[in-house]
Amino acid sequence: MVDFAKVKADWAARGFSCDLWTDPPGQVWADFVHDVDELVMLDEGELELSFGGRTLRPRPGEEILIPAGAAHTVRNVGAVTNRWFYGYRRR
């Protein structure tokens, strides 16, 4: 597991919020668009992110930046509940 407190402190120093989300197997969040940059980091489980013509399957602790305005989809492609951190660039 990734150290949530460390991630939260790092992201705050870089101007991002940080929260934890959990999804059951098969959960899909399709075609979201935000007007600010978003960071995503997998903590546990399996996650797939699609945006900008790419599909990524990050490993735990790997940080992904989703640029502002990019339509993106997040899927739990694993057999267990996943946990992931997400945050938005503060204005």
N, CA, C and O atoms as CSV, one atom per row, in Angstrom:
chain,resi,resn,atom,element,x,y,z
A,1,MET,N,N,0.838,-1.197,0.000
A,1,MET,CA,C,0.000,0.000,0.000
A,1,MET,C,C,0.873,1.247,0.000
A,1,MET,O,O,1.963,1.270,0.572
A,2,VAL,N,N,0.371,2.267,-0.648
A,2,VAL,CA,C,1.047,3.545,-0.750
A,2,VAL,C,C,0.742,4.365,0.508
A,2,VAL,O,O,-0.359,4.279,1.051
A,3,ASP,N,N,1.702,5.149,0.968
A,3,ASP,CA,C,1.521,5.980,2.162
A,3,ASP,C,C,0.685,7.213,1.803
A,3,ASP,O,O,1.183,8.163,1.200
A,4,PHE,N,N,-0.586,7.177,2.183
A,4,PHE,CA,C,-1.523,8.258,1.850
A,4,PHE,C,C,-1.034,9.611,2.345
A,4,PHE,O,O,-1.118,10.599,1.615
A,5,ALA,N,N,-0.525,9.675,3.568
A,5,ALA,CA,C,-0.068,10.949,4.134
A,5,ALA,C,C,1.059,11.554,3.302
A,5,ALA,O,O,1.097,12.767,3.091
A,6,LYS,N,N,1.970,10.716,2.834
A,6,LYS,CA,C,3.079,11.216,2.005
A,6,LYS,C,C,2.589,11.718,0.653
A,6,LYS,O,O,3.021,12.767,0.175
A,7,VAL,N,N,1.683,10.959,0.042
A,7,VAL,CA,C,1.130,11.381,-1.247
A,7,VAL,C,C,0.382,12.696,-1.080
A,7,VAL,O,O,0.546,13.617,-1.880
A,8,LYS,N,N,-0.436,12.779,-0.043
A,8,LYS,CA,C,-1.220,13.995,0.197
A,8,LYS,C,C,-0.319,15.207,0.404
A,8,LYS,O,O,-0.594,16.281,-0.132
A,9,ALA,N,N,0.755,15.045,1.178
A,9,ALA,CA,C,1.695,16.151,1.418
A,9,ALA,C,C,2.408,16.550,0.131
A,9,ALA,O,O,2.565,17.738,-0.151
A,10,ASP,N,N,2.839,15.561,-0.651
A,10,ASP,CA,C,3.527,15.839,-1.924
A,10,ASP,C,C,2.612,16.570,-2.883
A,10,ASP,O,O,3.002,17.572,-3.481
A,11,TRP,N,N,1.391,16.067,-3.031
A,11,TRP,CA,C,0.462,16.707,-3.948
A,11,TRP,C,C,0.097,18.110,-3.483
A,11,TRP,O,O,-0.018,19.016,-4.309
A,12,ALA,N,N,-0.086,18.311,-2.185
A,12,ALA,CA,C,-0.405,19.646,-1.660
A,12,ALA,C,C,0.724,20.619,-1.973
A,12,ALA,O,O,0.473,21.767,-2.340
A,13,ALA,N,N,1.962,20.168,-1.831
A,13,ALA,CA,C,3.115,21.027,-2.134
A,13,ALA,C,C,3.153,21.404,-3.616
A,13,ALA,O,O,3.729,22.426,-3.991
A,14,ARG,N,N,2.533,20.570,-4.451
A,14,ARG,CA,C,2.489,20.822,-5.890
A,14,ARG,C,C,1.186,21.481,-6.331
A,14,ARG,O,O,0.954,21.675,-7.524
A,15,GLY,N,N,0.325,21.828,-5.349
A,15,GLY,CA,C,-0.899,22.558,-5.652
A,15,GLY,C,C,-2.113,21.705,-5.976
A,15,GLY,O,O,-3.044,22.185,-6.622
A,16,PHE,N,N,-2.123,20.430,-5.535
A,16,PHE,CA,C,-3.238,19.531,-5.793
A,16,PHE,C,C,-3.906,19.109,-4.493
A,16,PHE,O,O,-3.259,19.012,-3.450
A,17,SER,N,N,-5.203,18.862,-4.568
A,17,SER,CA,C,-5.915,18.217,-3.468
A,17,SER,C,C,-5.569,16.731,-3.517
A,17,SER,O,O,-4.892,16.282,-4.442
A,18,CYS,N,N,-6.031,15.965,-2.524
A,18,CYS,CA,C,-5.792,14.517,-2.527
A,18,CYS,C,C,-6.851,13.824,-1.679
A,18,CYS,O,O,-7.004,14.117,-0.493
A,19,ASP,N,N,-7.573,12.908,-2.299
A,19,ASP,CA,C,-8.574,12.120,-1.605
A,19,ASP,C,C,-8.445,10.664,-2.034
A,19,ASP,O,O,-7.792,10.353,-3.030
A,20,LEU,N,N,-9.071,9.783,-1.276
A,20,LEU,CA,C,-9.050,8.355,-1.552
A,20,LEU,C,C,-10.408,7.920,-2.072
A,20,LEU,O,O,-11.440,8.356,-1.562
A,21,TRP,N,N,-10.412,7.058,-3.091
A,21,TRP,CA,C,-11.643,6.533,-3.659
A,21,TRP,C,C,-11.544,5.021,-3.709
A,21,TRP,O,O,-10.451,4.483,-3.884
A,22,THR,N,N,-12.667,4.323,-3.559
A,22,THR,CA,C,-12.695,2.871,-3.717
A,22,THR,C,C,-13.783,2.518,-4.728
A,22,THR,O,O,-14.829,3.164,-4.787
A,23,ASP,N,N,-13.517,1.488,-5.515
A,23,ASP,CA,C,-14.470,1.018,-6.515
A,23,ASP,C,C,-14.582,-0.496,-6.457
A,23,ASP,O,O,-13.574,-1.183,-6.294
A,24,PRO,N,N,-15.798,-1.028,-6.589
A,24,PRO,CA,C,-15.965,-2.477,-6.666
A,24,PRO,C,C,-15.514,-2.982,-8.038
A,24,PRO,O,O,-15.385,-2.193,-8.975
A,25,PRO,N,N,-15.278,-4.271,-8.161
A,25,PRO,CA,C,-14.924,-4.832,-9.466
A,25,PRO,C,C,-15.957,-4.449,-10.528
A,25,PRO,O,O,-17.163,-4.480,-10.282
A,26,GLY,N,N,-15.459,-4.088,-11.712
A,26,GLY,CA,C,-16.351,-3.747,-12.823
A,26,GLY,C,C,-16.820,-2.306,-12.866
A,26,GLY,O,O,-17.436,-1.902,-13.852
A,27,GLN,N,N,-16.550,-1.507,-11.826
A,27,GLN,CA,C,-16.998,-0.102,-11.809
A,27,GLN,C,C,-16.338,0.664,-12.951
A,27,GLN,O,O,-15.138,0.529,-13.191
A,28,VAL,N,N,-17.136,1.473,-13.655
A,28,VAL,CA,C,-16.635,2.304,-14.747
A,28,VAL,C,C,-17.122,3.727,-14.539
A,28,VAL,O,O,-18.308,3.959,-14.306
A,29,TRP,N,N,-16.207,4.670,-14.623
A,29,TRP,CA,C,-16.520,6.100,-14.606
A,29,TRP,C,C,-16.168,6.600,-16.001
A,29,TRP,O,O,-14.993,6.792,-16.313
A,30,ALA,N,N,-17.181,6.813,-16.847
A,30,ALA,CA,C,-16.953,7.066,-18.265
A,30,ALA,C,C,-17.064,8.536,-18.643
A,30,ALA,O,O,-17.961,9.256,-18.203
A,31,ASP,N,N,-16.115,8.951,-19.474
A,31,ASP,CA,C,-16.153,10.239,-20.179
A,31,ASP,C,C,-16.275,11.461,-19.278
A,31,ASP,O,O,-17.076,12.358,-19.543
A,32,PHE,N,N,-15.486,11.493,-18.224
A,32,PHE,CA,C,-15.455,12.664,-17.351
A,32,PHE,C,C,-14.511,13.708,-17.931
A,32,PHE,O,O,-13.490,13.370,-18.531
A,33,VAL,N,N,-14.861,14.984,-17.749
A,33,VAL,CA,C,-14.017,16.099,-18.170
A,33,VAL,C,C,-13.993,17.099,-17.025
A,33,VAL,O,O,-15.037,17.465,-16.486
A,34,HIS,N,N,-12.786,17.539,-16.657
A,34,HIS,CA,C,-12.641,18.546,-15.609
A,34,HIS,C,C,-11.930,19.760,-16.194
A,34,HIS,O,O,-11.149,19.631,-17.137
A,35,ASP,N,N,-12.195,20.926,-15.642
A,35,ASP,CA,C,-11.567,22.139,-16.155
A,35,ASP,C,C,-10.215,22.429,-15.493
A,35,ASP,O,O,-9.633,23.493,-15.700
A,36,VAL,N,N,-9.726,21.483,-14.705
A,36,VAL,CA,C,-8.399,21.586,-14.080
A,36,VAL,C,C,-7.682,20.241,-14.239
A,36,VAL,O,O,-8.320,19.212,-14.464
A,37,ASP,N,N,-6.346,20.261,-14.121
A,37,ASP,CA,C,-5.575,19.022,-14.169
A,37,ASP,C,C,-5.968,18.111,-13.017
A,37,ASP,O,O,-6.317,18.577,-11.933
A,38,GLU,N,N,-5.906,16.802,-13.262
A,38,GLU,CA,C,-6.205,15.809,-12.234
A,38,GLU,C,C,-5.040,14.831,-12.121
A,38,GLU,O,O,-4.458,14.425,-13.127
A,39,LEU,N,N,-4.708,14.458,-10.891
A,39,LEU,CA,C,-3.729,13.398,-10.642
A,39,LEU,C,C,-4.470,12.165,-10.147
A,39,LEU,O,O,-5.439,12.271,-9.396
A,40,VAL,N,N,-4.004,10.991,-10.576
A,40,VAL,CA,C,-4.554,9.710,-10.142
A,40,VAL,C,C,-3.381,8.811,-9.780
A,40,VAL,O,O,-2.372,8.785,-10.485
A,41,MET,N,N,-3.515,8.068,-8.673
A,41,MET,CA,C,-2.495,7.102,-8.273
A,41,MET,C,C,-3.182,5.879,-7.685
A,41,MET,O,O,-3.963,5.990,-6.740
A,42,LEU,N,N,-2.889,4.718,-8.244
A,42,LEU,CA,C,-3.435,3.479,-7.726
A,42,LEU,C,C,-2.761,3.125,-6.406
A,42,LEU,O,O,-1.542,3.232,-6.271
A,43,ASP,N,N,-3.566,2.703,-5.435
A,43,ASP,CA,C,-3.049,2.224,-4.155
A,43,ASP,C,C,-3.110,0.694,-4.119
A,43,ASP,O,O,-2.111,0.037,-3.825
A,44,GLU,N,N,-4.284,0.130,-4.420
A,44,GLU,CA,C,-4.479,-1.324,-4.403
A,44,GLU,C,C,-5.434,-1.716,-5.516
A,44,GLU,O,O,-6.326,-0.947,-5.873
A,45,GLY,N,N,-5.252,-2.905,-6.064
A,45,GLY,CA,C,-6.153,-3.428,-7.078
A,45,GLY,C,C,-5.626,-3.196,-8.478
A,45,GLY,O,O,-4.422,-3.054,-8.693
A,46,GLU,N,N,-6.558,-3.158,-9.436
A,46,GLU,CA,C,-6.216,-2.954,-10.841
A,46,GLU,C,C,-7.087,-1.842,-11.399
A,46,GLU,O,O,-8.302,-1.828,-11.203
A,47,LEU,N,N,-6.453,-0.915,-12.092
A,47,LEU,CA,C,-7.127,0.271,-12.597
A,47,LEU,C,C,-6.720,0.469,-14.046
A,47,LEU,O,O,-5.567,0.244,-14.414
A,48,GLU,N,N,-7.672,0.892,-14.862
A,48,GLU,CA,C,-7.379,1.240,-16.246
A,48,GLU,C,C,-7.883,2.645,-16.491
A,48,GLU,O,O,-9.022,2.967,-16.154
A,49,LEU,N,N,-7.039,3.490,-17.078
A,49,LEU,CA,C,-7.386,4.875,-17.398
A,49,LEU,C,C,-7.258,5.059,-18.902
A,49,LEU,O,O,-6.253,4.674,-19.499
A,50,SER,N,N,-8.282,5.651,-19.512
A,50,SER,CA,C,-8.244,5.940,-20.942
A,50,SER,C,C,-8.468,7.423,-21.154
A,50,SER,O,O,-9.437,7.997,-20.656
A,51,PHE,N,N,-7.543,8.048,-21.915
A,51,PHE,CA,C,-7.691,9.445,-22.296
A,51,PHE,C,C,-6.659,9.767,-23.366
A,51,PHE,O,O,-5.615,9.122,-23.454
A,52,GLY,N,N,-6.962,10.766,-24.172
A,52,GLY,CA,C,-6.013,11.195,-25.189
A,52,GLY,C,C,-5.570,10.105,-26.147
A,52,GLY,O,O,-4.441,10.127,-26.639
A,53,GLY,N,N,-6.463,9.137,-26.419
A,53,GLY,CA,C,-6.126,8.064,-27.326
A,53,GLY,C,C,-5.227,6.989,-26.728
A,53,GLY,O,O,-4.741,6.116,-27.448
A,54,ARG,N,N,-5.003,7.044,-25.426
A,54,ARG,CA,C,-4.159,6.068,-24.742
A,54,ARG,C,C,-4.968,5.334,-23.691
A,54,ARG,O,O,-5.942,5.865,-23.156
A,55,THR,N,N,-4.560,4.113,-23.399
A,55,THR,CA,C,-5.113,3.353,-22.284
A,55,THR,C,C,-3.946,2.926,-21.411
A,55,THR,O,O,-3.011,2.277,-21.881
A,56,LEU,N,N,-4.007,3.294,-20.134
A,56,LEU,CA,C,-2.930,3.029,-19.185
A,56,LEU,C,C,-3.424,2.105,-18.082
A,56,LEU,O,O,-4.583,2.173,-17.673
A,57,ARG,N,N,-2.540,1.248,-17.609
A,57,ARG,CA,C,-2.828,0.369,-16.470
A,57,ARG,C,C,-1.719,0.594,-15.450
A,57,ARG,O,O,-0.743,-0.156,-15.412
A,58,PRO,N,N,-1.868,1.632,-14.619
A,58,PRO,CA,C,-0.800,1.967,-13.670
A,58,PRO,C,C,-0.617,0.906,-12.595
A,58,PRO,O,O,-1.550,0.194,-12.222
A,59,ARG,N,N,0.601,0.827,-12.116
A,59,ARG,CA,C,0.924,-0.037,-10.976
A,59,ARG,C,C,0.728,0.772,-9.699
A,59,ARG,O,O,0.724,2.002,-9.748
A,60,PRO,N,N,0.567,0.114,-8.574
A,60,PRO,CA,C,0.453,0.870,-7.317
A,60,PRO,C,C,1.631,1.825,-7.141
A,60,PRO,O,O,2.792,1.455,-7.312
A,61,GLY,N,N,1.291,3.066,-6.795
A,61,GLY,CA,C,2.295,4.099,-6.585
A,61,GLY,C,C,2.640,4.892,-7.830
A,61,GLY,O,O,3.333,5.905,-7.734
A,62,GLU,N,N,2.180,4.464,-8.996
A,62,GLU,CA,C,2.457,5.186,-10.245
A,62,GLU,C,C,1.459,6.338,-10.398
A,62,GLU,O,O,0.248,6.138,-10.306
A,63,GLU,N,N,1.973,7.524,-10.629
A,63,GLU,CA,C,1.135,8.719,-10.739
A,63,GLU,C,C,0.818,9.000,-12.205
A,63,GLU,O,O,1.694,8.919,-13.066
A,64,ILE,N,N,-0.442,9.331,-12.479
A,64,ILE,CA,C,-0.894,9.675,-13.823
A,64,ILE,C,C,-1.485,11.084,-13.774
A,64,ILE,O,O,-2.311,11.386,-12.913
A,65,LEU,N,N,-1.056,11.942,-14.701
A,65,LEU,CA,C,-1.615,13.289,-14.833
A,65,LEU,C,C,-2.601,13.284,-15.990
A,65,LEU,O,O,-2.253,12.936,-17.118
A,66,ILE,N,N,-3.838,13.677,-15.697
A,66,ILE,CA,C,-4.866,13.836,-16.723
A,66,ILE,C,C,-5.020,15.343,-16.936
A,66,ILE,O,O,-5.455,16.059,-16.034
A,67,PRO,N,N,-4.664,15.820,-18.127
A,67,PRO,CA,C,-4.721,17.273,-18.348
A,67,PRO,C,C,-6.146,17.822,-18.308
A,67,PRO,O,O,-7.106,17.121,-18.628
A,68,ALA,N,N,-6.262,19.065,-17.917
A,68,ALA,CA,C,-7.553,19.761,-17.926
A,68,ALA,C,C,-8.167,19.642,-19.318
A,68,ALA,O,O,-7.474,19.764,-20.328
A,69,GLY,N,N,-9.477,19.401,-19.355
A,69,GLY,CA,C,-10.202,19.326,-20.616
A,69,GLY,C,C,-10.155,17.982,-21.315
A,69,GLY,O,O,-10.829,17.802,-22.330
A,70,ALA,N,N,-9.375,17.024,-20.804
A,70,ALA,CA,C,-9.277,15.707,-21.440
A,70,ALA,C,C,-10.415,14.805,-20.965
A,70,ALA,O,O,-10.558,14.559,-19.767
A,71,ALA,N,N,-11.216,14.317,-21.898
A,71,ALA,CA,C,-12.246,13.334,-21.549
A,71,ALA,C,C,-11.522,12.061,-21.134
A,71,ALA,O,O,-10.622,11.601,-21.836
A,72,HIS,N,N,-11.909,11.490,-19.997
A,72,HIS,CA,C,-11.226,10.305,-19.493
A,72,HIS,C,C,-12.213,9.327,-18.862
A,72,HIS,O,O,-13.278,9.701,-18.370
A,73,THR,N,N,-11.810,8.064,-18.898
A,73,THR,CA,C,-12.602,6.984,-18.333
A,73,THR,C,C,-11.713,6.190,-17.386
A,73,THR,O,O,-10.559,5.898,-17.702
A,74,VAL,N,N,-12.257,5.844,-16.224
A,74,VAL,CA,C,-11.536,5.060,-15.219
A,74,VAL,C,C,-12.328,3.778,-14.977
A,74,VAL,O,O,-13.540,3.815,-14.762
A,75,ARG,N,N,-11.624,2.636,-15.016
A,75,ARG,CA,C,-12.284,1.337,-14.828
A,75,ARG,C,C,-11.547,0.507,-13.787
A,75,ARG,O,O,-10.317,0.496,-13.744
A,76,ASN,N,N,-12.309,-0.185,-12.953
A,76,ASN,CA,C,-11.719,-1.220,-12.104
A,76,ASN,C,C,-11.775,-2.496,-12.942
A,76,ASN,O,O,-12.841,-3.085,-13.122
A,77,VAL,N,N,-10.623,-2.915,-13.450
A,77,VAL,CA,C,-10.562,-4.089,-14.318
A,77,VAL,C,C,-10.154,-5.345,-13.548
A,77,VAL,O,O,-9.944,-6.402,-14.143
A,78,GLY,N,N,-10.044,-5.226,-12.238
A,78,GLY,CA,C,-9.638,-6.360,-11.417
A,78,GLY,C,C,-10.816,-7.117,-10.836
A,78,GLY,O,O,-11.977,-6.780,-11.066
A,79,ALA,N,N,-10.485,-8.146,-10.079
A,79,ALA,CA,C,-11.500,-9.006,-9.462
A,79,ALA,C,C,-11.822,-8.599,-8.029
A,79,ALA,O,O,-12.678,-9.211,-7.390
A,80,VAL,N,N,-11.141,-7.566,-7.512
A,80,VAL,CA,C,-11.348,-7.116,-6.136
A,80,VAL,C,C,-11.579,-5.611,-6.106
A,80,VAL,O,O,-11.312,-4.914,-7.084
A,81,THR,N,N,-12.073,-5.120,-4.986
A,81,THR,CA,C,-12.235,-3.677,-4.801
A,81,THR,C,C,-10.875,-3.003,-4.922
A,81,THR,O,O,-9.884,-3.473,-4.362
A,82,ASN,N,N,-10.838,-1.899,-5.656
A,82,ASN,CA,C,-9.578,-1.159,-5.735
A,82,ASN,C,C,-9.656,0.125,-4.923
A,82,ASN,O,O,-10.735,0.610,-4.583
A,83,ARG,N,N,-8.483,0.656,-4.624
A,83,ARG,CA,C,-8.339,1.934,-3.904
A,83,ARG,C,C,-7.408,2.798,-4.726
A,83,ARG,O,O,-6.349,2.351,-5.166
A,84,TRP,N,N,-7.822,4.059,-4.931
A,84,TRP,CA,C,-6.960,4.956,-5.679
A,84,TRP,C,C,-7.109,6.380,-5.161
A,84,TRP,O,O,-8.161,6.796,-4.676
A,85,PHE,N,N,-6.006,7.102,-5.288
A,85,PHE,CA,C,-5.981,8.500,-4.882
A,85,PHE,C,C,-6.279,9.358,-6.111
A,85,PHE,O,O,-5.892,9.024,-7.231
A,86,TYR,N,N,-6.965,10.452,-5.878
A,86,TYR,CA,C,-7.212,11.408,-6.950
A,86,TYR,C,C,-7.133,12.806,-6.361
A,86,TYR,O,O,-7.398,13.010,-5.176
A,87,GLY,N,N,-6.768,13.753,-7.192
A,87,GLY,CA,C,-6.693,15.132,-6.733
A,87,GLY,C,C,-6.771,16.076,-7.909
A,87,GLY,O,O,-6.463,15.711,-9.044
A,88,TYR,N,N,-7.183,17.288,-7.624
A,88,TYR,CA,C,-7.348,18.320,-8.654
A,88,TYR,C,C,-6.443,19.496,-8.338
A,88,TYR,O,O,-6.236,19.859,-7.180
A,89,ARG,N,N,-5.904,20.088,-9.413
A,89,ARG,CA,C,-5.062,21.274,-9.236
A,89,ARG,C,C,-5.926,22.395,-8.657
A,89,ARG,O,O,-7.003,22.708,-9.164
A,90,ARG,N,N,-5.424,22.974,-7.598
A,90,ARG,CA,C,-6.142,24.085,-6.958
A,90,ARG,C,C,-5.954,25.348,-7.793
A,90,ARG,O,O,-4.916,25.560,-8.419
A,91,ARG,N,N,-6.963,26.152,-7.780
A,91,ARG,CA,C,-6.893,27.423,-8.531
A,91,ARG,C,C,-6.360,28.514,-7.675
A,91,ARG,O,O,-6.229,29.649,-8.132
